[in-house]
Amino acid sequence: MRLRLATWNVNSVRLRLEQVFRFAREHRPDVLCLQEIKCETAAFPAEAFIAAGYPHLKIVGQKGWHGVAIASSLPLEAAGPLDICREGHARCVSVRVAGIDIHNLYAPAGGDEPDPQVNRKFAHKLDFFARLTADMARRDPRDPLIICGDLNIAPGEFDVWSHKQMSRVVSHTPIEVAAMAALSRSLGFLDIVRAARPDPERLFSWWSYRAADFRLSDRGLRLDHILITPGLRAAAIREGAISAYIHDEVRAWERPSDHAPVTADLVI
């Protein structure tokens, strides 16, 4: 069985509903993990997702901000929730699909100043990752588990348009890169997109709205990730190849999100 998982910060699910369904028609993900849905749980357009072939839903909404959801063509089972957001924001939703625990996350952006002593938002971001890493470290790496979503960290030199300049900017500072590395070590996570397209290829999933032509300026960041445990490594690698993509063409659609969807296939 092929399981295709997609993650996408849609920057308002109601505003981009037709884009979500166009992407779903073209790429047919079995599980669609959405971030920054920007609506309360009751306001999520559930009936539209059901009609589009995604009848199984788990939604954690919040009025006007944040919010995460998982829409699936396959049945969902309960998975232990993550208690990692000290501010109580709607940033985490967890399910089990086909025996795999999936944690869909929208990590705090962290504000502008990369100093936890003076910037509460940055301190919150570091705390979020510390709690997530501690939770993962208590688990068994052989268990099939996925962390995906907008993690708001570009971890590698080739995940940013300028390593030198972005090392001083929130999302790619050394302390954030270290936090992401600690998360990866906690269960031996495989960054499936980077494994499919190794360094030094530059990979981005986010481009600022400020650029009139995002492809021309190409000042992007890879903020959106799919991380899998060693227990899923064999499912991800078939005949020596990994199927994982950033669908940057979606960023060029009319009235796009500033993030592009990311997909990965597993054979389970």
DRENSE-453635 format. One record per atom (N, C-alpha, C): x, y, z. Coordinates in steps of 0.001 Angstrom, whole numbers, plus 500000, padded with zeros to 6 digits. Example, Ala and Ser with C-alpha at 12.3 -4.5 7.8 and 13.67 -1.06 7.14 Angstrom:
REM DRENSE-453635
513190494310507800;512300495500507800;513200496700507800;512850497750507080;513670498940507140;512900500030507870;
//
This chain:
REM DRENSE-453635
500838498804500000;500000500000500000;500875501249500000;500591502149499074;501284503438499064;500521504449499903;501217505073500829;500638506154501630;501346507444501234;500593508379500694;501154509686500334;500697510725501355;501661511328501999;501392512356502996;501802513709502434;500963514706502642;501266516072502235;501182516980503443;502082517953503511;502027518984504541;502054520335503855;501228521264504392;501098522561503727;500610523609504726;501397524669504866;500920525866505572;500100526664504563;498784526623504716;497897527216503709;497611528697503956;497971529194505158;497750530624505453;496290531003505207;495397530292505883;493935530439505862;493291529396504955;492705528388505580;492108527297504815;490871527750504059;490110528666504642;488892529111503952;489229529986502746;490257530798502868;490664531655501761;491221530842500599;491877529715500900;492558528947499854;491946527559499642;490674527461499923;490016526157499840;490118525556498444;489880526346497405;489940525813496050;491360525391495679;492348526110496191;493728525706495933;494036524371496598;493548524191497813;493764522927498518;493176521770497714;491964521951497208;491325520868496479;491952520669495093;492435521743494474;493155521570493215;494419520750493436;495147521084494482;496359520316494801;496006518859495087;494922518644495824;494513517285496164;494145516498494906;493476517137493965;493113516447492717;494354516098491899;495304517008491860;496470516810491009;497479515822491592;497571515761492926;498628514955493545;498113513831494438;496846513829494732;496173512732495428;496854512270496724;497087513170497635;497590512716498940;496517511931499680;496948510916500417;496017510175501264;495762510918502573;496796511587503050;496708512337504302;497224513742504029;496422514730504381;496758516124504123;496849516847505463;498065517274505795;498318517967507058;498419519468506773;497548520231507377;497469521664507121;497863522444508360;498550523568508131;498897524466509216;498392525877508910;498283526647509967;497826528043509903;496469528117509191;495539527296509676;494209527288509069;493424528548509411;493778529218510500;493231530530510864;491707530511511029;491209529500511715;489784529484512040;489572528601513257;488478528812513921;488111527943515022;487689526578514480;487711525594515341;487403524230514911;486034524146514251;485032524790514830;483675524716514300;483536525415512956;484442526343512649;484372527091511391;485150526426510267;485840525343510547;486583524629509507;485599524070508478;485901524198507176;484954523759506138;484930522237505979;484480521564507006;484539520104507051;483724519470505934;482530519989505669;481672519378504652;482333519398503280;483072520463502992;483760520552501705;484850519487501603;485561519238502687;486592518202502678;485968516814502534;484863516595503197;484180515302503086;483750515068501643;483188516097501017;482751515985499632;483923515764498679;485101516256499057;486292516118498213;487003514793498413;486481513937499277;487077512618499461;487952512492500688;487824513439501603;488595513411502854;487617513440504034;486951512322504281;485908512311505311;486419512201506736;487702511881506894;488255511662508225;489074512893508615;488629513585509661;489184514890509998;489536514973511469;490643515629511732;491017515991513109;491466517451513050;490762518304513762;490962519749513649;491229520325515026;492247521155515106;492519521926516319;492611523386515881;491525524094516050;491449525451515531;491617526517516599;491762527745516112;491899528910516987;491436530128516204;490690530990516843;490106532130516150;491182533068515602;491213533202514281;492040534209513633;493519533902513519;494010532931514286;495446532673514316;495709531176514367;496900530807513918;497415529448514119;496429528400513560;496258527330514281;495334526281513880;495968525252512970;495679523972513245;496202522854512462;495076521851512232;495200521097511145;494174520104510826;494806518974510022;494206517792510151;494569516641509332;493298516146508651;493365516055507328;492262515523506523;492764514266505826;491989513198505900;492477511909505412;491394511157504658;491815510450503619;490912509523502939;490860508185503662;491797507982504582;491889506750505363;491411507009506783;490896505997507450;490404506198508817;491501506676509767;491107507509510703;492009508037511715;491734507353513049;492819507069513756;492724506599515131;493352507632516045;493039507526517314;493589508477518276;495073508208518490;495810509272518653;497227509197519035;497429510144520198;498375509811521053;498624510650522212;498959512067521807;498272513070522366;498539514457521990;499871514934522539;500438515930521882;501682516546522335;501363517786523170;501890517834524364;501715519000525228;503020519798525188;503193520574524138;504492521223523928;504398522729523718;503178523276523694;503027524719523478;502645525391524793;503597526064525400;503356526654526713;502311527768526684;502066528352525508;501093529435525390;499680528921525131;499523527619524951;498203527049524709;497649527325523326;498511527651522369;498061527891521001;497658526579520313;496866526714519258;496475525564518443;497586525284517439;498610524567517876;499798524331517054;500116522856516834;499366521953517434;499698520529517342;498419519721517165;498450518794516231;497368517827516115;497996516484515779;497519515427516452;498126514102516325;497065513066516011;497412512146515102;496518511041514759;497366509802514490;496682508675514342;497320507450513852;496601507023512576;497388506801511526;496849506385510232;497623505154509779;496900504082509485;497522502848508995;498681502408509894;498500502590511202;499506502170512165;500647503138512374;500591504319511744;501656505319511842;501163506507512642;501906506892513656;501600508116514405;502080509312513602;501186510268513385;501501511480512628;501246512682513522;502276513498513688;502169514723514477;502355515906513532;501291516650513348;501267517795512447;501447519056513281;502517519812513003;502910520915513874;503029522232513121;502668523290513820;502942524649513357;503778525320514439;505083525304514247;506000525830515258;505937527352515299;506168527958516456;506201529422516535;507264530000515608;506942531122514995;507902531767514089;509071532358514858;508794532948516010;509885533419516856;510156534907516828;509308535676516147;509524537126516151;510760537534515370;511249538732515680;512339539314514880;513716539253515536;513765539267516845;515048539352517542;515443537973518064;516551537399517582;516933536046517996;517632536007519357;516956536526520360;517500536571521719;516379536232522687;516407535065523317;515311534677524211;515198535550525452;516265536292525785;516221537148526970;515376538394526737;515316538857525501;514584540092525218;513352539855524349;513227538674523762;512130538393522838;511367537167523324;510191537398523888;509380536317524438;508976535314523345;508744535813522142;508343534920521057;509472533954520689;510686534449520709;511818533581520395;512032532566521518;511872533030522752;511975532100523884;510912531009523784;509717531399523377;508639530414523205;509009529384522139;509597529836521040;509997528921519970;511010527894520476;512009528348521209;513021527437521732;512416526474522747;511485526964523565;510810526106524531;509963525048523823;509286525443522758;508482524520521959;509344523362521456;510507523689520909;511389522634520386;511994521802521509;512306522426522629;512862521670523753;511849520658524269;510586521068524386;509545520147524852;509293519031523838;509263519391522566;509062518389521521;510199517369521529;511416517841521638;512571516950521628;512567516033522844;512225516576524002;512164515761525216;511101514675525091;509958515020524515;508890514035524320;509357512922523379;509984513292522275;510431512291521306;511520511386521890;512381511952522711;513493511182523275;513014510060524188;511779510147524660;511227509105525525;510593507959524731;510585508061523423;509916507072522586;510916506081521995;510379505091521312;511192504044520692;511411504391519216;512653504526518766;512889504880517366;512398503834516369;512126502624516856;511608501589515954;510132501777515647;509453502592516443;508029502827516211;507828503705514983;506817503410514165;506551504230512986;505913505568513377;506631506632513157;506191507956513607;506686509019512632;505838510006512388;506158511117511497;505907512427512228;506859513328512126;506641514736512475;506641515519511167;505603516305510963;505562517111509752;504953518463510071;505129519378509120;504504520678509268;505459521821509011;504973522996509347;505779524216509255;506545524335510563;507791523913510540;508609523950511745;509359525265511900;509278526126510919;509812527487510994;511307527544511274;512020526502510885;513482526501510937;513999525940509615;514922526657509023;515648526173507849;516973525621508360;517154524312508416;518248523745509194;519610523725508527;519658523764507196;520939523562506525;521388524746505697;522660524713505363;523261525784504558;522549525960503226;522040524863502671;521408524919501358;519885524959501456;519396525231502671;517963525426502902;517601526908502989;518545527775502716;518340529226502746;519015529851501536;518532531007501155;519077531657499960;520473532213500210;520779532561501469;522117533037501806;522437532599503225;523286531588503350;523645531085504676;524292532184505514;525165532967504932;525874534012505668;524915535056506208;524019535549505370;523107536600505814;522023536061506743;521485534873506431;520375534345507214;520807533796508565;522086533591508767;522563533105510067;522326534124511176;522011535344510811;521706536384511792;520210536687511873;519426535930511131;517994536189511025;517209534997511591;516155535294512345;515327534242512924;514843533294511821;515011532025512072;514692530854511244;515928530078510847;517127530744510914;518352530039510519;519528530387511435;519234530913512607;520309531259513534;520918529980514113;522150530056514580;522788528846515120;522002528174516236;521346528944517087;520618528328518197;519393527562517686;518771528058516634;517630527338516051;518084526100515296;519154526230514538;519697525079513825;520076523981514814;520642524373515960;520997523397516998;519754522738517580;518680523517517744;517433522955518268;516856521923517308;516924522213516028;516432521267515026;517298520014514988;518608520195515123;519510519044515133;519250518155516345;518962518768517484;518658517986518686;517380517186518498;516372517780517854;515150517048517557;515453515857516646;516247516076515626;516587514995514699;517303513847515408;518202514185516322;518944513150517063;518069512384518033;517000512999518527;516205512394519598;515699511004519235;515269510815517993;514809509502517548;515520509044516281;516576509749515915;517255509409514673;516413509698513451;515677510816513482;514771511146512389;515508511284511064;514844510860510001;515309511073508635;514517512237508042;515228513258507586;514644514388506853;514413513885505424;513195513448505138;512961512667503932;513120513485502655;512775514774502705;512926515604501506;514401515833501190;515172516133502202;516606516345501972;517293515030501600;516816513923502123;517385512631501733;517118512343500262;515962512787499778;515631512577498365;516449513481497454;516793514667497942;517542515645497135;518656516221497999;519782515520498052;520846515867499005;521507517215498695;522218517726499720;523104518880499528;524075518567498399;524504519549497607;524307520980497785;523136521573497007;522163520752496610;521008521319495920;520240522229496869;519904523416496403;519144524347497230;517661523993497150;517034523899498316;515622523558498419;514915524588499296;513837525151498773;513048526128499529;511576525714499492;510848526035500565;509399525809500593;508620527069500937;509335528161501203;508693529435501563;509410530578500861;508599531513500367;509120532742499756;508255533899500218;508873535003500549;508156536171501059;507184536721500025;506073537253500510;505132537951499641;505714539251499093;506775539744499729;507350541027499297;507929540967497886;508343539790497458;508947539654496140;507865539644495063;507997540518494075;507030540562492980;507076539278492166;508259538714492002;508451537450491286;509315536557492158;508699535612492851;509443534818493831;510512533960493166;510273533532491936;511273532710491255;512482533545490828;512225534779490420;513311535638489974;514226536009491132;513638536411492252;514458536775493421;515001535536494112;514163534488494194;514518533183494756;515168533290496132;514657534197496942;515150534321498319;514254533497499234;514404532199499118;513531531303499840;514172530661501054;513333529934501800;513752529178502973;513023527835502963;513673526807503454;512996525506503605;512540525373505052;511289525727505276;510724525752506620;509772524588506881;509371523901505832;508331522875505927;508972521496505760;508680520601506690;509463519372506788;508589518149507013;509116517002506599;508563515692506935;509718514869507491;509631514534508760;510667513770509453;510097512406509826;510832511350509527;510345510000509822;511353509272510714;510844508396511554;511698507608512435;512373506476511666;513441505888512246;514064504716511622;513089503585511354;512021503520512151;511015502489511943;510289502600510620;510397503745509943;509760503943508645;510764504051507504;512028503911507810;513044504107506772;512848503125505608;512589501871505930;512393500885504870;511160501201504030;510129501764504664;508918502132503929;509161503310502989;510144504142503318;510433505322502511;511368505036501359;512171504007501500;513196503719500493;512840502413499791;512519502527498534;512206501356497723;513119501368496501;513863500311496306;514798500197495185;515785501363495175;516197501762496374;517212502791496517;516734504201496290;515440504410496092;514927505745495785;513908506184496833;513847507512497034;512879508122497932;512000509053497105;510696508980497337;509751509850496639;509285510936497608;509874512127497493;509524513256498342;509794514537497567;508837515483497615;508928516660496762;508422517913497461;508993519038497072;508430520354497364;507754520827496088;506475521117496157;505701521478494979;505690522998494818;506831523529494396;506971524975494339;506111525615493256;505612524829492305;504725525398491287;503444525953491894;503041525412493044;501830525872493710;502000527305494223;503226527663494560;503500529040495026;503219530064493934;503180529613492670;502919530516491548;501432530603491200;500577529853491881;499147529934491612;498600531292492038;497412531593491592;496781532874491934;496474532944493428;496795534086494027;496591534331495468;497130533172496312;498421532883496190;498969531694496851;499248531921498331;499404530832499036;500077530875500331;501541531199500077;502205531731501097;503646531965500935;504454530680501104;503804529587501473;504439528272501583;503981527372500441;504836526471500035;504497525441499057;504236524120499773;503374523278499214;503142521960499816;504368521056499655;504466520107500563;505535519105500531;504872517728500639;505327516774499816;504762515431499881;505854514384500037;505469513251500589;506363512090500680;505514510833500583;506063509815499927;505393508534499762;506065507477500633;505227506663501258;505691505497502005;504980504268501466;505676503147501432;505065501873501059;504958501036502316;503736500795502746;503518500150504049;502694498865503883;
//
